[in-house]
């Protein structure tokens, strides 16, 4: 491991630790570490301890899980589809997860434990639809993105249809559609965190195979890889990660686009055995920092997390389109 990659891991680790601490102690009601330490040795739960256990801790865990899942999902999608401007929100994965989430809540009210599974199925349906369109028509990179936009629009329309027909299906639907972790509890993170753990494990185990896949289908097949199965498994893992994140954080876009590019730039490599773990750390810190900004910048009012992320992600997406316009049209 060269010095540049080592520095990237050190920076990522520091960002995770600092952002997690800031997420716990900074908010509408400030928590002092000294006060919290004193309260720990007293009987009963103090105000600071209640805020920590029931508000800040679930929120920090939620944003970090969401960031890690979406960042890795984006890195996998970009690698498998061979498209640097692909991401869960760009090709309709998030919208598909959102549609199946509200559909599950409409048809099976009260079955919250089924929401992550439903979100996974929706995300998987979207990513498989887009990739199959690309394969059938021999799409260029730009056409792949455009087909993703069309699938995203279709899924969003279906989502709006469900919420129109079942107006009570999702309390706080506006916050869900904008992406929000306000009011998140540890109970709502279950079993989504299990899906995220499974998805991350699959991707990390197949990181080396992803690097071989990036060399081209012919090369990968000559080295003994079953390309079709590997692509299906990886896209399934990416859908599982994005779907699980959407199930508790709503539609948070651009994380899967921005973070992998930042990671590759900082580390100086595209090797997935390096990129994936760095995406976990940088993604966690990035979304957590965005959440801190969203709940403090207009305090006591709170900006939805997804809006804050979009203010950063949308200009970055435009920058990538301009920077890569030549290669996008040639491919």
VEXPAPA-929247 format. One line per field, with one value per residue (C-alpha): residue in one letter; residue number from 0; x, y, z. Coordinates in nm, 2 decimals. Each point is the difference from the previous one (the first is absolute). Example, Ala and Ser with C-alpha at 12.3 -4.5 7.8 and 13.67 -1.06 7.14 Angstrom:
// residues 2
residuo = c(a s)
num = c(0 1)
x = c(1.23 0.14)
y = c(-0.45 0.34)
z = c(0.78 -0.07)
//
This chain:
// residues 331
residuo = c(x x x x x x x x x x x x x x x x x x x x x x x x x x x x x x x x x x x x x x x x x x x x x x x x x x x x x x x x x x x x x x x x x x x x x x x x x x x x x x x x x x x x x x x x x x x x x x x x x x x x x x x x x x x x x x x x x x x x x x x x x x x x x x x x x x x x x x x x x x x x x x x x x x x x x x x x x x x x x x x x x x x x x x x x x x x x x x x x x x x x x x x x x x x x x x x x x x x x x x x x x x x x x x x x x x x x x x x x x x x x x x x x x x x x x x x x x x x x x x x x x x x x x x x x x x x x x x x x x x x x x x x x x x x x x x x x x x x x x x x x x x x x x x x x x x x x x x x x x x x x x x x x x x x x x x x x x x x x x x x x x x x x x x x x x x x)
num = c(0 1 2 3 4 5 6 7 8 9 10 11 12 13 14 15 16 17 18 19 20 21 22 23 24 25 26 27 28 29 30 31 32 33 34 35 36 37 38 39 40 41 42 43 44 45 46 47 48 49 50 51 52 53 54 55 56 57 58 59 60 61 62 63 64 65 66 67 68 69 70 71 72 73 74 75 76 77 78 79 80 81 82 83 84 85 86 87 88 89 90 91 92 93 94 95 96 97 98 99 100 101 102 103 104 105 106 107 108 109 110 111 112 113 114 115 116 117 118 119 120 121 122 123 124 125 126 127 128 129 130 131 132 133 134 135 136 137 138 139 140 141 142 143 144 145 146 147 148 149 150 151 152 153 154 155 156 157 158 159 160 161 162 163 164 165 166 167 168 169 170 171 172 173 174 175 176 177 178 179 180 181 182 183 184 185 186 187 188 189 190 191 192 193 194 195 196 197 198 199 200 201 202 203 204 205 206 207 208 209 210 211 212 213 214 215 216 217 218 219 220 221 222 223 224 225 226 227 228 229 230 231 232 233 234 235 236 237 238 239 240 241 242 243 244 245 246 247 248 249 250 251 252 253 254 255 256 257 258 259 260 261 262 263 264 265 266 267 268 269 270 271 272 273 274 275 276 277 278 279 280 281 282 283 284 285 286 287 288 289 290 291 292 293 294 295 296 297 298 299 300 301 302 303 304 305 306 307 308 309 310 311 312 313 314 315 316 317 318 319 320 321 322 323 324 325 326 327 328 329 330)
x = c(0.00 0.16 0.02 -0.28 -0.24 0.11 -0.06 -0.35 -0.09 0.14 -0.20 -0.31 0.03 0.04 -0.30 -0.21 0.10 -0.03 -0.33 -0.15 0.11 -0.14 -0.32 -0.05 0.09 -0.12 -0.37 -0.28 0.07 0.38 0.14 0.31 0.23 0.09 -0.37 -0.07 0.28 -0.13 -0.35 0.12 0.09 -0.33 -0.32 -0.27 0.02 0.08 -0.12 0.34 -0.01 -0.35 0.10 0.30 -0.17 -0.33 0.09 0.37 0.13 -0.27 0.05 0.38 -0.02 -0.27 0.19 0.32 -0.18 -0.18 0.32 0.20 -0.27 -0.07 0.37 0.09 -0.31 0.11 0.35 -0.13 -0.25 0.27 0.24 -0.24 -0.17 0.33 -0.15 0.16 -0.32 -0.23 -0.13 -0.30 -0.20 0.11 -0.12 -0.32 0.12 -0.11 -0.33 -0.07 0.08 -0.23 -0.29 0.02 0.03 -0.32 -0.17 0.09 -0.13 -0.33 -0.06 0.15 -0.05 0.18 0.24 0.30 0.24 -0.08 0.09 0.37 -0.08 -0.25 0.24 0.27 -0.24 -0.09 0.36 0.09 -0.29 0.12 0.37 -0.08 -0.24 0.26 0.28 -0.22 -0.10 0.37 0.09 -0.29 0.06 0.38 -0.04 0.27 0.08 -0.22 -0.29 0.04 -0.04 -0.30 -0.17 0.07 -0.16 -0.31 -0.02 0.04 -0.28 -0.23 0.08 -0.06 -0.33 -0.11 0.11 -0.21 -0.29 0.01 0.02 -0.29 -0.22 0.11 0.05 0.08 0.25 0.31 -0.01 0.25 0.01 0.16 0.29 0.03 0.01 0.26 0.20 0.00 0.12 -0.20 -0.18 0.21 0.00 0.22 -0.31 -0.05 0.36 -0.09 0.02 0.14 0.35 0.01 -0.07 0.28 0.24 -0.08 0.04 0.33 0.14 -0.09 0.16 0.32 0.03 -0.04 0.21 0.29 -0.24 -0.14 0.34 0.03 -0.35 0.11 0.26 -0.29 -0.23 0.24 0.29 -0.21 -0.14 0.35 0.11 -0.28 -0.27 -0.37 -0.06 -0.38 -0.04 0.27 -0.17 -0.34 0.14 0.17 -0.30 -0.21 0.23 0.00 -0.38 -0.01 0.22 -0.19 -0.34 0.09 0.12 -0.32 -0.22 0.09 0.16 -0.22 0.12 0.35 0.16 0.36 0.19 0.07 0.12 0.21 0.18 0.15 0.15 0.15 0.14 0.17 0.14 0.14 0.14 0.13 -0.14 -0.30 0.07 -0.32 0.18 0.10 -0.29 -0.28 0.13 0.08 -0.35 -0.14 0.20 -0.03 -0.37 -0.07 0.18 -0.15 -0.36 0.05 0.16 -0.29 -0.25 0.18 -0.02 -0.36 -0.11 0.21 0.02 -0.35 -0.05 -0.26 -0.13 0.13 0.09 -0.07 0.33 -0.06 -0.03 0.34 0.16 -0.15 0.14 0.34 -0.07 -0.19 0.29 0.24 -0.21 -0.01 0.38 0.04 -0.23 0.21 0.33 -0.09 -0.21 0.26 0.04 -0.37 -0.09 0.28 -0.09)
y = c(0.00 0.33 0.31 0.18 -0.28 -0.01 0.37 -0.04 -0.26 0.22 0.30 -0.21 -0.15 0.35 0.13 -0.29 0.06 0.38 0.00 -0.26 0.20 0.32 -0.18 -0.11 0.33 0.27 0.08 0.22 -0.10 -0.02 -0.29 0.05 -0.31 0.10 0.03 -0.33 -0.17 0.13 -0.11 -0.35 -0.06 0.13 -0.21 0.04 0.14 0.37 0.23 -0.03 -0.38 -0.02 0.23 -0.21 -0.34 0.09 0.27 0.05 -0.36 -0.14 0.30 -0.03 -0.38 0.05 0.26 -0.20 -0.32 0.19 0.17 -0.32 -0.20 0.27 0.07 -0.37 -0.05 0.28 -0.14 -0.34 0.13 0.22 -0.29 -0.27 0.23 0.16 0.34 0.28 0.20 -0.28 0.00 -0.14 0.32 0.07 -0.34 -0.03 -0.24 0.24 0.07 -0.37 -0.06 0.29 -0.13 -0.35 0.15 0.20 -0.29 -0.24 0.25 0.04 -0.37 -0.13 0.27 -0.05 -0.25 0.22 -0.29 -0.07 0.35 -0.06 -0.31 0.19 0.28 -0.25 -0.15 0.34 0.10 -0.33 0.04 0.34 -0.09 -0.32 0.19 0.27 -0.25 -0.22 0.30 0.09 -0.36 -0.04 0.32 0.02 0.33 0.26 0.13 0.31 -0.22 -0.21 0.30 0.13 -0.34 0.02 0.34 -0.14 -0.30 0.24 0.22 -0.30 -0.13 0.34 0.03 -0.34 0.11 0.32 -0.21 -0.23 0.29 0.17 -0.31 -0.07 0.34 -0.14 -0.25 0.19 0.27 0.27 -0.10 0.34 -0.07 -0.36 0.13 0.26 -0.24 0.05 -0.18 0.23 -0.21 -0.31 -0.27 -0.31 -0.21 0.15 -0.09 -0.37 -0.21 0.25 -0.01 -0.38 0.05 0.26 -0.23 -0.28 0.22 0.14 -0.35 -0.12 0.31 -0.02 -0.38 0.07 0.31 -0.18 -0.15 0.35 0.11 -0.28 0.07 0.36 -0.14 -0.10 -0.30 -0.19 0.03 -0.09 -0.31 -0.11 0.02 -0.23 0.24 -0.06 0.36 -0.01 -0.15 0.23 0.31 -0.12 -0.07 0.34 0.19 -0.19 0.10 0.37 -0.01 -0.15 0.28 0.28 -0.15 -0.05 0.37 0.13 -0.21 0.21 0.32 0.07 0.11 0.13 0.06 0.07 -0.18 -0.29 0.24 0.24 -0.23 -0.26 0.28 0.17 -0.33 -0.08 0.35 0.00 -0.36 0.02 -0.34 -0.17 -0.34 -0.10 -0.17 0.36 0.19 -0.20 0.03 0.37 0.05 -0.14 0.25 0.31 -0.07 -0.03 0.32 0.19 -0.07 0.05 0.34 0.09 -0.09 0.22 0.29 -0.06 0.00 0.30 0.24 0.13 -0.10 -0.04 -0.09 -0.32 -0.04 -0.36 -0.19 -0.08 0.37 0.08 -0.29 0.11 0.35 -0.17 -0.29 0.18 0.25 -0.30 -0.20 0.30 0.03 -0.37 0.03 0.29 -0.16 -0.34 0.12 -0.11 -0.35 -0.04 0.07 -0.22 -0.31)
z = c(0.00 -0.11 0.21 -0.18 0.07 0.36 0.04 -0.16 0.27 0.28 -0.12 -0.05 0.35 0.16 -0.19 0.12 0.37 -0.01 -0.19 0.24 0.30 -0.15 -0.09 0.36 0.18 -0.25 -0.05 0.10 0.35 0.06 0.20 0.20 0.03 0.36 0.09 -0.16 0.18 0.34 -0.08 -0.08 0.37 0.13 0.04 -0.26 -0.35 -0.02 -0.28 -0.18 0.02 -0.14 -0.29 -0.06 0.01 -0.17 -0.24 -0.08 0.00 -0.23 -0.23 -0.02 -0.05 -0.27 -0.20 0.02 -0.12 -0.27 -0.12 -0.01 -0.18 -0.27 -0.06 -0.05 -0.21 -0.23 -0.02 -0.10 -0.26 -0.16 -0.01 -0.13 -0.26 -0.09 0.03 0.22 0.02 0.10 0.36 0.19 -0.03 -0.37 -0.14 0.21 0.27 0.28 -0.16 -0.05 0.37 0.10 -0.21 0.14 0.35 -0.02 -0.18 0.29 0.26 -0.20 -0.05 0.32 0.26 0.33 -0.15 0.04 0.01 -0.37 -0.11 -0.07 -0.20 -0.20 -0.06 -0.11 -0.26 -0.13 -0.03 -0.17 -0.25 -0.09 -0.05 -0.20 -0.22 -0.08 -0.06 -0.22 -0.21 -0.04 -0.11 -0.24 -0.20 0.04 0.18 0.04 0.34 -0.05 -0.12 0.31 0.22 -0.20 0.03 0.37 0.02 -0.18 0.24 0.29 -0.13 -0.04 0.35 0.15 -0.18 0.13 0.35 -0.02 -0.12 0.30 0.24 -0.18 0.03 0.35 0.16 0.34 -0.13 0.11 0.27 -0.09 -0.37 -0.09 0.23 -0.14 -0.35 0.09 0.21 0.38 0.31 0.23 0.27 -0.09 0.27 0.05 -0.06 -0.34 -0.09 0.04 -0.21 -0.25 0.15 -0.05 -0.38 -0.01 0.18 -0.24 -0.30 0.12 0.07 -0.35 -0.17 0.21 -0.07 -0.38 -0.02 -0.18 -0.25 -0.06 -0.10 -0.25 -0.13 -0.07 -0.25 -0.23 -0.04 -0.23 0.23 0.31 -0.18 -0.10 0.37 0.09 0.13 -0.07 -0.11 -0.01 0.35 0.15 -0.14 0.13 0.35 0.01 -0.13 0.25 0.28 -0.12 0.00 0.35 0.13 -0.16 0.08 0.37 0.02 -0.16 0.23 0.30 -0.14 -0.30 -0.34 0.06 -0.33 -0.14 0.28 -0.23 -0.26 0.20 0.25 -0.24 -0.21 0.30 0.12 -0.33 -0.02 0.35 0.00 -0.36 -0.09 -0.14 0.17 0.17 0.29 0.09 -0.13 0.17 0.37 -0.07 -0.13 0.32 0.21 -0.22 -0.07 0.37 0.08 -0.30 0.08 0.37 -0.07 -0.23 0.27 0.25 -0.24 -0.08 0.36 0.12 -0.29 0.04 0.37 0.15 -0.35 -0.17 -0.36 -0.13 -0.04 -0.37 -0.09 0.17 -0.19 -0.33 0.04 -0.01 -0.23 -0.29 -0.08 0.02 -0.25 -0.24 0.03 -0.08 -0.30 -0.14 0.08 -0.15 -0.29 -0.26 0.13 0.07 -0.36 -0.14 0.20)
//
